[in-house]
Amino acid sequence: MDSFKLNTGAKIPALGLGTWQSKPGEVAVAVEVAIKAGYRHVDCAHLYRNEGEVGSALEKCISEGVVKREDLFITSKLWSDDQAPDAVEPACRLTLTNLKLEYLDLYLVHNPFTLKKVSENENQWIDENKPGYNQEGMAKTWKAMEELVKKGLTKAIGISNFTITKTENLLKTATIVPAVNQVECHPYFQQPKLKEYCDSKGIMMQPYSPLGSPGTYEAGTPNPLEDDVIKQIAVKHNATPAHICISFQLHRGLSVIPKSVNPNRIKDNFKASAVKLDDEDMERIRALDRNLRLLTFSWQIKQSNPSEDLWDTASDAAFVTQK
């Protein structure tokens, strides 16, 4: 399995298995199939509510000698209602317990938007429970994340769904530069400016939803897997459209985490690493970019401020990356 080097010096496998929307009863089989097929990178999160089952699969594969723990790269994420500094370590330890691990390879702040902790009977999605992004608060969260590295609970820390503007704000006070910024990225939303920025800071921009998140489509939403150019390139390489979408990111030097619980699809996605795109292929795919964000995080927008720009469109557009 190919890999890329992070700013910590550690290697992150080029291709991993995403576990978002992987239901209990399905995800353990998916993880076991993936590891036996050659995957060594599994992307998890507390929010996905399946880390216990993922942990059982990891434990089984390790105990049966299919893989050694040191050969795996396991990522998880801090959810928005655990961003209070004193909640960060307990949240990480709960994830470790569920995953049946002593340490993580990478722990991400799942997104920069804070939610208040509420009881099971309370509605977390009303305005008063959505404080949102706060630069000073995120700086404190990150300091607590840095403590996790010092305590050996995770080997690296990173961010997810951060814009250039929010990453710049974080770096003003950070002692540890994030190793990864995990973001939506596919042929219709390539984020070239964010990639250029992350590259300049030594941060790996890691694409999630590299196939365009087909499981979340509304009627009429453009689908990269159905794009004529993607299909033509797939035919040229005796590959599938999914192979081409994944290979595109690998050729950009990015570690990528397609998700699936279908055993055949999991095995098939792994073959994308063998697809060798040429310069013409890459140019044709780059030309498909529509700046089309499919996952808008509309749940975070307050009814009292419906025009709020969560993605710092103006400030990111104005930002000039120093080369």
N, C-alpha and C positions, 0 to 999 in steps of 0.2 A: 504494500500500500504506500503510495506516494504521500509526502507530507510537506508542510511549510513551517518555517521557523518563526516563532513568536518573539516579541521583544524581550521575553524572559530567557530566551535561549532554548526553551522547550519546543518540541515539534508537535504540531497539530495535524492529525491525519487530513488529507485533502478531501476525503469524502466521508460523511457521517450519516447516521440515521436520526431524523427528527421524530419526536414522539408527541408533538402537538396533535390534538384531536384523536389520539389513539386510545380507544376505550379499554377500561379494565375488562379482562377476559380475552383481549386481543393483543395487547401490547407486549405481554411476556413472550408470547410466541414470536412476535415480530422481532424483538430484541435477540432472542435465541437464534432465529433464522439468520438474522443479520450478522451476528458474530461468527456463526458457522460458515457464512458465505464469504467472510473476510473483512467485514467492517470492524474497525477498532475504535470508532468514535460514536458515542451516543449522546444526543442532546436532550436534556430533560428540563423540567421546571416544576416548582411547587404548584403553580397555577394549573398545570395539566391534570392534577389529581390522579396520577397513575404511578408515582414514584415508588410506591410499595411493590407494585407488580414488576416494574422495571428492575428494582433491587433483587427480587426473587430470581429473575432471569439471569442477572449478572452473577449472583451467588452460585447458581446452578452451573453456569458455564465455567466459572473459576474452579469450583469444587470438582467438576468432572475433568478438569485438565484441558478443556477446549482452548482456554486462554489464561494468561497470567494477568493479575491486576495491573502490573507495571506496563503491560502492553496495551492497556485500554486508555482511552482519553474520554473522561466523563465530565460533561458540563451540566450545571444546573443554574437556576436563577432565583434571585430575591424578588418576591412579589411586592406590589405597590403598597400594601397595607403593613408591611414589615420594614419600612424605610426609616423608622425612628431608630436612632443610633443604638439604643439599648435592646432593640428587637432584632438586630442584624445577626448577631452570633447565635441566639436561640433558633432563628429561622434556618440558618446554615446547619446547625447541629440536628435539627429535625429532618432536614433533607438527607443528611448523612445516615441517620438512623433508618429512614425509609429505604434508601438505596443500599443499605447494608455495607457501607464503605467507611474507611477511616479518614479519607481525604478526597477532595474533588481536584480535578485537573484545572478546572476553570469555573468560576462563579461570577455570574453577571447580575448587574442591576437590570431587572427585566424591562423597565422603561422609566423615563424620568418623571413620570406623573404619580404623585402621592395619592393614596386613598386612606381614609380613616379606618381603623380597625373597628368592626361592628360585630354584634352578636348574630347568630344564625337567623334570628327573627327580624333583624333590621334590614332596611334597604340600603345597600352600599352605594347605589347609583344615583341618589338624589344629590343636588348641588352641595348641600352642607357637608356631605361626606366625601367630596371630591376637591380637596385643597389644590390639587394640580401641581405644577412645577414651581419650585422655589429654589433659587440658586444657592442661598445660604444653607437651606435644609439639605440639599443634595451634597454639598461639601461635607456636611457632618455625616451623612450616610456613607460617603466614600471613605472618610477617615475610619469608620467602623469596618468597612470592607477591607481596608489596608491591615487592620488588626488581625483579620482572619488569616492573612498570609503569614504574619509574624507567628501566629499560633499553630501553623501547619495544618489548618483545616482545609485550605485550598492552596494549590501551587500558583495559581494566577487569578487575577480578577479582571473584569471587563464590564462593558456596558451594552445595552441593547436599545434600539429605537432612539438613539441620540442623534440630533442634528449637529451640523458644524458649530452653530452658535452655542448649543448646550455643552458640547464637548470642550469648546474653548473656555467656557465658564468653569467647567470642572477642573481643567488643567491649571487654572490660576492658583489653586490651593492644593492640588494633588501631589502627594509624595511619590506614588506609584502611577505611572502612565498606564491607562487601560491596555490590556493585551489585545482585546477584541472589541469591535462594535458590531453586534449582530443586527442586521436590518433586512427589511424586505428588498429583494433584488431579483429581477428576472428580465427577459429580453424587452419587455414593455416598460420596465422601470429599472434602468441600469445604474442610476446614481453615480455618474462619472465624477462629478465634482466632489461628492462626499468621499469617494474612493481616493481621489487625488489628495484630499485633505488628510485622510487617515494614513495614507502612505507617507505623507510628509512628517507625520508624528510617530511613525513606527507602530501604528495600530492596524491590526488585521481587520478589514471590513469583511464580515462573514455573511453571505446571503442566506436568508431563509425564504421559503416559498419560491425556490428557483424555477418551478414549473408554472408559476403564476397563481398558485393557490386555487386549483380548479374545484376543490371541495367547498369553496365559499362563494362561488359565483352566483350573482343574480342574473336573471334572464337578460341576454343582450350584452353581457360583459365580454370584452375581447379576451380571447384565450390564446396565449402564445403557442400552445400545443397544436392549435388549428391553423396557425399562420402558414401561408403558402411558402414563404422563404424557409422557415424552419423545416417544413416537410420536404422541400427540394434538397436541402443540405442533408437531411436524414437519408433520403434515397441515395444520394451521392456516396455516403459512407456506409451504406447497408446497415443503418442504425434506426432508432426510433426518434420521434420528436423530443421525447423526454431525455434521451441520451444527449441530444444536441444542446438542449437548454442547460443541462448539468455541465457538459464539457465546456461550454462557453465560459462559465464561471471559473472552471479549473484552469483554462487557458489565460484567464486574467490574473492568475496567481492567487485565487481565493479558495479557501476551504468552504465547502458547501454541504448543506444538510437537508436533502429531500426527505419528506416524510411519507410513510406508507405502513399499512398493517397487512397488506397483501403479500404473502411469501414470494410468489412469482415476480411481483413487481419490485420487491426489495432486492431480490437477486439480479433482476434485469437492470435496475438503476446502477448497480455496482459496475456493470460493464461500460458505463459512460467514461470511466477513467482510461479506457483503451481507445477511445475515439480521438483521432488526431485531426483537428481542424486546421486548415491552412489560412493564410492571410486574407484571401478573398472571402472565405467563410466568415471570418471574424468581422470583416468590414460590413458584410451584408447583414449580420446580426446586429452590429452596433447601429446600423441605419434604421433598425426597427424601434428604437427607443421612443416611447410616447410620453415619458414622464408620468406614467399612469400608476399612481399608488392605489392598490386594491384594498389594503388594510388601513383604514383612515383613523382608527381609534376614536370613532365618533362617540363611543360610550363615555369618553373623558370630557367632551365638550359640555359646558354648563348651559342649562336652559336660559340662565340669566345673561349669558354671553355667547350667543350662538355663532357669532362671527370670529370667535377666537381662533388664531392661527397656531395650532399645536406644533407645526413643523417649521416655524421660523423662516417662512418663504422669502421674505424681503431681505432679512439680515444674512441669510445663507447665500442668496444670490449676489449680494454686494461684497461678500467676503472674498478676499484675494489670498490664495495660498502662496506662502513664501517658498520659493524653490531654492 
